[in-house]
Amino acid sequence: MNTLTAPTGLGTSAFRIHPVPHTEGLYCPPPVRDDPALGEEVNDRLVDWAAEIGIYPGLSEELRACQFGRLIMLAHPATSDPDRLLAAAKMGLALWSTDDHLLDEEQLGADPATLGSRLTVVAAAVDPAHLPLAYAPQLEQALRDEPVAMAYRSALQHLSLYATRSQMARIRHETITMFMAYNQEAEWIRTGRRPPVWEYLTHRHFNGFLPCIVQVDTVAGYELSPHDYADQRVRRVFTMAGSAAVLANDLYSRGRESDTDNDLPKLIAHEDRCTEDEAVQRSIDLHNELMHAIEAESAVLSRFGSPQLRRALSDVWAWLGGGHEWHATSGRYHKGANT
């Protein structure tokens, strides 16, 4: 990673400077609230935590400039409690750091060849592994030697102050599911293979913002029941939201990606033999197709669902609006932005 103002993790990677691509026409709601002071408070606490844990060493000011605390403030308007927001911010940064430390950023020790082994250690922090007593100390040492693992351990401990057992199980499951997709990305890097668009979109189904979005009820202080979340119609809305959010990320972050990185417009341009502008527009259309489906299907589910489901679907929609606002205004993607 060159600096954290270069987009990293969750679908972005190495640093190059090009103009931010044209993104007019992205269909997304406006943010429900924007409280700069609250976002700044969460951001300051997050930067201090990252330094304590040891992720992004020596890059505290670059991390501060990314304004991840503002992202979480925008995405979770149902609470103004900075500690609840900080818990979500810690988990979000742990997710970002997984890509950076293990896959993308050589300066942080990333190496696709060792991803599988290191990712297993990290997974043992997300879903704690219980070894026979003779070997448990060796695993514990491996966890302590891996800053990303310690970030997850700390973030999940914080979230557990607010989450039920079933909510914690949901968050752990969606996080480890995303790890599977990192192995696919590592294969693309090692072999230089350019995936077809369908495969990339499938990858984004698993490697998207879903682990962040499923925290909406935890952060807001209620629970979407396991029965509701297990309903495939509900899960479809959640997973489409995770995919739509990361396709928007593809569009905003591609101005700083390396020429060898994969993103949706680049793959569409290659596969369909069209211009970059045409590929960007087709990517926007695919994003918007997902957003319209989320909106329509949420309306139906809300009409017949439980009060908790109605609230969760509203919070997912708010998350998408807040996430888009952050992408559209953050200095992480826009030179000279001050929010």
C-alpha positions as CSV (number, residue, x, y, z in Angstrom):
1,M,0.0,0.0,0.0
2,N,1.4,3.3,-1.0
3,T,-0.8,5.4,1.3
4,L,-4.2,4.8,2.7
5,T,-5.6,7.5,0.6
6,A,-5.2,5.0,-2.2
7,P,-8.2,2.8,-2.1
8,T,-7.5,-0.6,-0.6
9,G,-9.5,-3.7,0.4
10,L,-13.0,-4.7,-0.5
11,G,-12.4,-4.5,-4.1
12,T,-9.6,-2.0,-4.5
13,S,-5.9,-2.3,-4.6
14,A,-2.6,-0.7,-5.7
15,F,-2.1,3.0,-6.2
16,R,-2.2,5.0,-9.3
17,I,-3.6,8.5,-9.9
18,H,-6.2,9.0,-12.7
19,P,-9.3,11.2,-12.7
20,V,-12.2,9.7,-10.8
21,P,-14.5,8.2,-13.5
22,H,-17.8,9.6,-14.4
23,T,-20.4,8.2,-12.0
24,E,-23.5,10.3,-12.7
25,G,-26.6,8.2,-12.8
26,L,-25.8,5.9,-9.9
27,Y,-29.2,5.2,-8.3
28,C,-29.0,5.5,-4.6
29,P,-30.8,7.3,-1.8
30,P,-29.4,10.3,-0.1
31,P,-27.9,9.9,3.4
32,V,-30.4,10.0,6.2
33,R,-28.1,12.1,8.4
34,D,-24.7,13.8,8.2
35,D,-23.1,14.7,11.6
36,P,-19.5,15.7,10.9
37,A,-18.6,16.1,14.6
38,L,-19.8,12.6,15.4
39,G,-18.0,11.2,12.4
40,E,-14.8,12.9,13.4
41,E,-15.1,11.5,17.0
42,V,-15.5,8.0,15.7
43,N,-12.7,8.5,13.2
44,D,-10.3,9.7,15.9
45,R,-11.1,6.7,18.2
46,L,-10.7,4.3,15.2
47,V,-7.2,5.7,14.3
48,D,-6.1,5.3,18.0
49,W,-7.4,1.8,18.0
50,A,-5.6,0.8,14.8
51,A,-2.3,2.1,16.2
52,E,-2.9,0.1,19.4
53,I,-3.6,-3.1,17.5
54,G,-0.8,-2.6,15.0
55,I,-2.6,-2.5,11.6
56,Y,-1.4,0.2,9.2
57,P,1.8,0.9,11.3
58,G,3.2,4.4,10.7
59,L,0.2,5.4,8.6
60,S,-2.1,6.9,11.2
61,E,-2.5,10.2,9.4
62,E,-3.2,8.6,6.1
63,L,-5.8,6.4,7.9
64,R,-7.3,9.5,9.5
65,A,-7.6,11.1,6.1
66,C,-9.7,8.2,4.8
67,Q,-12.5,9.2,7.3
68,F,-13.8,5.7,7.9
69,G,-15.5,7.1,11.0
70,R,-17.5,9.3,8.7
71,L,-18.5,6.3,6.6
72,I,-19.8,4.5,9.7
73,M,-21.6,7.6,10.9
74,L,-23.3,8.0,7.5
75,A,-24.1,4.3,7.1
76,H,-25.7,3.8,10.6
77,P,-28.0,6.8,11.2
78,A,-30.2,4.8,13.6
79,T,-27.7,5.6,16.5
80,S,-25.7,8.6,17.7
81,D,-23.8,6.5,20.2
82,P,-20.1,6.9,19.3
83,D,-19.2,3.6,21.0
84,R,-21.7,1.6,19.0
85,L,-20.5,3.3,15.9
86,L,-16.9,2.6,16.9
87,A,-17.6,-1.1,17.2
88,A,-18.9,-1.2,13.6
89,A,-15.9,0.9,12.5
90,K,-13.4,-1.5,14.0
91,M,-15.0,-4.4,12.3
92,G,-15.1,-2.5,9.0
93,L,-11.4,-1.6,9.3
94,A,-10.5,-5.2,10.2
95,L,-12.2,-6.3,7.0
96,W,-10.3,-3.7,4.9
97,S,-7.0,-4.6,6.5
98,T,-7.5,-8.3,5.6
99,D,-7.2,-7.5,1.9
100,D,-4.4,-5.0,2.4
101,H,-2.2,-7.1,4.7
102,L,-2.7,-10.5,3.2
103,L,-3.4,-9.9,-0.5
104,D,-2.9,-6.5,-2.0
105,E,-0.2,-4.4,-0.4
106,E,3.4,-5.7,-0.5
107,Q,4.5,-2.9,1.8
108,L,2.3,-4.4,4.5
109,G,3.6,-7.9,3.8
110,A,0.9,-9.1,1.5
111,D,1.7,-12.1,-0.7
112,P,-0.9,-14.1,-2.6
113,A,1.2,-17.2,-2.3
114,T,0.8,-17.2,1.5
115,L,-2.8,-16.0,1.6
116,G,-4.3,-19.4,2.4
117,S,-2.2,-20.1,5.4
118,R,-2.4,-16.6,6.9
119,L,-6.1,-16.4,6.2
120,T,-6.7,-19.6,8.2
121,V,-5.0,-18.0,11.2
122,V,-7.2,-15.0,10.8
123,A,-10.3,-17.2,10.5
124,A,-9.3,-18.8,13.8
125,A,-9.7,-15.3,15.4
126,V,-13.0,-14.7,13.8
127,D,-14.5,-18.1,14.7
128,P,-12.2,-19.1,17.6
129,A,-10.4,-22.4,17.0
130,H,-10.1,-24.8,20.0
131,L,-7.0,-27.0,19.7
132,P,-5.7,-29.7,22.0
133,L,-3.9,-28.2,25.0
134,A,-0.4,-29.2,23.7
135,Y,-0.9,-27.1,20.5
136,A,-3.1,-24.2,21.7
137,P,-0.1,-22.0,22.7
138,Q,1.3,-22.2,19.2
139,L,-1.9,-21.1,17.7
140,E,-2.2,-18.3,20.2
141,Q,1.3,-17.1,19.3
142,A,0.4,-17.2,15.6
143,L,-2.7,-15.1,16.3
144,R,-0.6,-12.5,18.3
145,D,1.9,-12.3,15.5
146,E,-0.8,-11.5,13.0
147,P,-2.1,-7.9,13.4
148,V,-5.2,-8.6,11.3
149,A,-6.2,-11.5,13.5
150,M,-5.8,-9.3,16.6
151,A,-7.9,-6.6,14.9
152,Y,-10.8,-9.1,14.4
153,R,-10.4,-10.4,17.9
154,S,-10.7,-6.9,19.4
155,A,-13.4,-5.8,17.0
156,L,-15.6,-8.8,17.7
157,Q,-15.1,-8.4,21.4
158,H,-16.4,-4.8,21.1
159,L,-19.3,-5.8,19.0
160,S,-20.3,-8.5,21.5
161,L,-21.1,-5.8,24.0
162,Y,-24.1,-4.9,21.8
163,A,-24.9,-8.1,19.8
164,T,-26.9,-11.1,20.7
165,R,-25.3,-14.6,20.2
166,S,-27.2,-15.1,17.0
167,Q,-26.1,-11.7,15.7
168,M,-22.5,-12.6,16.5
169,A,-22.9,-15.9,14.7
170,R,-24.3,-14.1,11.6
171,I,-21.4,-11.6,11.5
172,R,-18.8,-14.3,12.0
173,H,-20.4,-16.4,9.2
174,E,-20.6,-13.6,6.6
175,T,-17.0,-12.6,7.4
176,I,-15.5,-16.0,6.9
177,T,-17.6,-16.6,3.8
178,M,-15.9,-13.5,2.4
179,F,-12.5,-15.1,3.1
180,M,-13.3,-17.8,0.6
181,A,-13.5,-15.2,-2.1
182,Y,-10.0,-13.9,-1.2
183,N,-8.6,-17.2,-2.3
184,Q,-10.3,-16.8,-5.7
185,E,-8.7,-13.3,-6.1
186,A,-5.3,-14.7,-5.1
187,E,-5.6,-17.2,-7.9
188,W,-6.3,-14.5,-10.4
189,I,-3.2,-12.6,-9.2
190,R,-0.9,-15.6,-9.2
191,T,-2.0,-16.8,-12.7
192,G,-2.7,-13.5,-14.3
193,R,-6.1,-14.9,-15.4
194,R,-8.7,-12.3,-16.2
195,P,-12.1,-13.6,-15.1
196,P,-15.2,-13.3,-17.2
197,V,-17.8,-10.9,-16.0
198,W,-20.2,-13.5,-14.6
199,E,-17.4,-15.0,-12.5
200,Y,-16.4,-11.5,-11.2
201,L,-20.0,-10.7,-10.3
202,T,-20.2,-14.0,-8.5
203,H,-17.0,-13.2,-6.7
204,R,-18.5,-9.9,-5.7
205,H,-21.5,-11.7,-4.3
206,F,-19.1,-13.1,-1.7
207,N,-16.5,-10.4,-1.5
208,G,-18.6,-7.3,-0.9
209,F,-20.0,-5.1,1.9
210,L,-22.3,-7.8,3.3
211,P,-20.3,-8.4,6.5
212,C,-20.7,-4.6,7.2
213,I,-24.4,-4.4,6.2
214,V,-25.5,-7.3,8.4
215,Q,-24.5,-5.3,11.4
216,V,-27.3,-2.7,10.9
217,D,-29.6,-4.1,13.7
218,T,-26.7,-4.7,16.1
219,V,-25.5,-1.1,15.8
220,A,-29.1,0.2,16.0
221,G,-29.9,-1.8,19.1
222,Y,-32.5,-4.3,18.0
223,E,-32.4,-7.8,16.5
224,L,-33.6,-9.2,13.2
225,S,-34.6,-12.7,14.1
226,P,-32.6,-15.7,12.8
227,H,-35.8,-16.9,11.2
228,D,-36.2,-13.7,9.2
229,Y,-32.6,-13.5,8.2
230,A,-32.6,-17.2,7.0
231,D,-35.5,-16.5,4.7
232,Q,-34.0,-16.6,1.2
233,R,-36.1,-13.6,0.1
234,V,-34.6,-11.6,2.9
235,R,-31.1,-12.9,2.3
236,R,-31.5,-12.0,-1.3
237,V,-32.0,-8.4,-0.4
238,F,-29.1,-8.3,2.0
239,T,-26.7,-10.0,-0.5
240,M,-27.8,-7.7,-3.4
241,A,-27.1,-4.8,-1.1
242,G,-23.6,-6.0,-0.4
243,S,-23.0,-6.5,-4.2
244,A,-24.5,-3.1,-5.1
245,A,-22.4,-1.3,-2.6
246,V,-19.2,-2.9,-3.8
247,L,-20.0,-2.3,-7.4
248,A,-20.3,1.4,-6.5
249,N,-16.9,1.0,-4.8
250,D,-15.5,-0.4,-8.0
251,L,-16.6,2.7,-9.9
252,Y,-15.3,5.2,-7.4
253,S,-12.0,3.4,-6.6
254,R,-10.9,2.5,-10.1
255,G,-9.1,5.8,-10.6
256,R,-6.4,4.7,-8.2
257,E,-6.1,1.0,-9.1
258,S,-3.2,-0.6,-10.9
259,D,-3.5,-1.6,-14.5
260,T,-3.5,-5.3,-13.5
261,D,-6.3,-5.0,-11.0
262,N,-9.8,-6.3,-11.9
263,D,-12.8,-4.1,-11.6
264,L,-16.2,-4.4,-13.3
265,P,-15.8,-1.7,-16.0
266,K,-12.4,-3.0,-17.0
267,L,-13.7,-6.6,-17.4
268,I,-16.8,-5.4,-19.3
269,A,-14.6,-3.4,-21.7
270,H,-12.4,-6.5,-22.3
271,E,-15.2,-8.9,-22.7
272,D,-17.6,-6.8,-24.7
273,R,-14.9,-5.0,-26.7
274,C,-16.4,-1.6,-25.9
275,T,-15.0,1.7,-24.8
276,E,-14.2,2.6,-21.2
277,D,-17.1,5.1,-21.1
278,E,-19.4,2.4,-22.4
279,A,-18.2,-0.1,-19.8
280,V,-18.6,2.4,-17.0
281,Q,-22.2,3.1,-18.1
282,R,-22.9,-0.6,-18.3
283,S,-21.5,-1.0,-14.8
284,I,-23.7,1.8,-13.6
285,D,-26.7,0.0,-15.2
286,L,-25.9,-3.2,-13.4
287,H,-25.5,-1.4,-10.1
288,N,-28.9,0.3,-10.7
289,E,-30.6,-3.0,-11.6
290,L,-29.6,-4.3,-8.2
291,M,-30.7,-1.2,-6.4
292,H,-34.1,-1.2,-8.1
293,A,-34.5,-4.9,-7.2
294,I,-33.6,-4.2,-3.6
295,E,-36.1,-1.3,-3.4
296,A,-38.9,-3.3,-5.0
297,E,-38.4,-6.5,-3.0
298,S,-37.9,-4.7,0.3
299,A,-41.3,-3.0,-0.3
300,V,-43.0,-6.4,-0.6
301,L,-41.2,-7.9,2.4
302,S,-41.9,-4.9,4.5
303,R,-45.6,-5.1,3.7
304,F,-46.0,-8.6,5.1
305,G,-42.9,-8.9,7.4
306,S,-42.3,-8.4,11.1
307,P,-41.6,-4.9,12.6
308,Q,-38.0,-5.9,13.0
309,L,-37.7,-6.9,9.4
310,R,-39.3,-3.7,8.2
311,R,-36.8,-1.8,10.3
312,A,-33.8,-3.8,9.1
313,L,-34.8,-3.3,5.5
314,S,-35.1,0.4,6.1
315,D,-31.7,0.4,7.8
316,V,-30.1,-1.5,4.9
317,W,-31.4,1.2,2.5
318,A,-30.0,3.9,4.8
319,W,-26.7,2.1,4.8
320,L,-26.5,2.1,1.0
321,G,-27.3,5.8,1.0
322,G,-24.7,6.6,3.6
323,G,-22.1,4.4,1.9
324,H,-22.7,6.1,-1.4
325,E,-22.4,9.6,0.1
326,W,-19.0,8.6,1.6
327,H,-17.7,7.2,-1.7
328,A,-18.9,10.3,-3.5
329,T,-17.3,12.8,-1.2
330,S,-14.3,11.1,0.5
331,G,-10.8,12.3,0.0
332,R,-9.9,8.7,-0.4
333,Y,-11.3,8.8,-3.9
334,H,-11.5,12.5,-4.7
335,K,-8.4,14.7,-4.7
336,G,-8.9,17.8,-2.6
337,A,-12.0,16.6,-0.8
338,N,-12.1,17.6,2.8
339,T,-14.9,15.4,4.1
